[in-house]
Amino acid sequence: MTTLTQQLLTARPSRKLRVTATVLWALGLTGIVSYAVWGTADLEFTVFSLSLFVSGLLLRKRRKAGGVLAIAAFGMAGIVQLATGAVLTVEFAITVVIVLLVLAVWRELR
């Protein structure tokens, strides 16, 4: 391993990584709680929320599996939004921002 890679893996996670992991975790937890408390979400949304929650936890531990899971979940959501023509929405903007954040911290993951 190079010296820079060793420093990245042994140092405290960067602010970008912590923010990305926290946002994913919070989005997932919000969806899970809304389903558990109000029962308003459908099964697909609950699985999506659970995948966000798990990917946030994995990203916080610097696991590439968390990044792959987040990009896969948001990638599928983005494809659905593109297919339905819902491109100019807040949800689509959040999708793009989260994918870009995950890609920005990809180098720190192992």
C-alpha positions in Angstrom: 0.0 0.0 0.0 1.1 3.5 -0.6 1.7 5.9 2.2 -1.3 8.0 1.3 -3.6 5.0 1.3 -2.2 3.9 4.7 -2.8 7.4 6.1 -6.4 7.4 4.8 -7.2 4.0 6.3 -5.7 4.7 9.7 -6.8 8.3 10.2 -10.2 9.4 11.4 -12.8 9.4 8.7 -13.0 12.6 6.7 -15.9 15.1 7.2 -17.3 14.2 3.8 -17.4 10.5 4.7 -19.1 11.2 8.1 -21.6 13.5 6.5 -22.4 11.0 3.7 -22.8 8.2 6.1 -24.9 10.2 8.5 -27.2 11.4 5.7 -27.7 7.9 4.4 -28.3 6.6 7.9 -30.8 9.3 8.7 -32.7 8.9 5.4 -33.0 5.2 6.0 -34.0 5.5 9.6 -36.7 8.1 8.7 -38.2 5.7 6.2 -38.1 2.7 8.6 -39.7 4.7 11.4 -42.4 6.1 9.1 -43.3 2.6 8.1 -43.1 1.2 11.7 -45.1 4.0 13.3 -47.6 5.0 10.7 -47.5 2.1 8.3 -47.8 4.6 5.4 -44.9 3.3 3.3 -45.1 0.4 0.9 -42.7 -2.6 0.9 -40.5 -1.2 -1.8 -39.9 2.0 0.1 -39.2 0.1 3.3 -36.6 -2.1 1.6 -35.1 1.1 0.0 -35.0 2.7 3.5 -33.4 -0.4 5.0 -30.7 -0.5 2.3 -29.9 3.2 3.0 -29.7 2.6 6.7 -27.3 -0.4 6.2 -25.2 1.5 3.7 -24.9 4.4 6.1 -23.6 2.1 8.8 -21.2 0.4 6.4 -19.9 3.7 5.1 -19.2 4.9 8.6 -17.0 1.7 9.0 -15.4 2.6 5.6 -16.7 -0.5 3.8 -16.9 -0.4 0.0 -20.0 -2.6 0.3 -21.8 0.4 1.8 -20.9 2.5 -1.2 -22.0 -0.1 -3.6 -25.3 -0.6 -1.8 -25.9 3.2 -1.7 -25.1 3.7 -5.4 -27.2 0.6 -6.3 -30.2 1.8 -4.3 -30.0 5.4 -5.5 -29.2 4.3 -9.0 -32.4 2.3 -9.2 -34.3 5.1 -7.7 -32.8 7.5 -10.3 -33.6 5.2 -13.2 -37.2 5.0 -12.0 -37.4 8.8 -11.7 -35.9 9.2 -15.2 -38.3 6.6 -16.6 -41.3 8.4 -15.1 -40.1 11.8 -16.2 -39.7 13.1 -12.6 -36.3 14.6 -13.3 -36.9 18.1 -12.0 -37.8 17.2 -8.5 -36.2 17.5 -5.1 -36.0 13.7 -4.8 -34.0 13.5 -8.0 -31.6 16.2 -6.8 -31.1 14.4 -3.5 -30.4 11.2 -5.5 -27.7 12.9 -7.6 -26.1 14.6 -4.6 -25.9 11.4 -2.6 -24.3 9.4 -5.5 -21.8 12.2 -6.0 -21.0 12.3 -2.3 -20.4 8.5 -2.2 -18.2 8.7 -5.3 -16.3 11.6 -3.6 -15.4 9.4 -0.6 -14.8 6.2 -2.5 -11.1 6.5 -2.1 -11.3 6.3 1.7 -13.3 3.0 1.6 -11.7 -0.4 1.9 
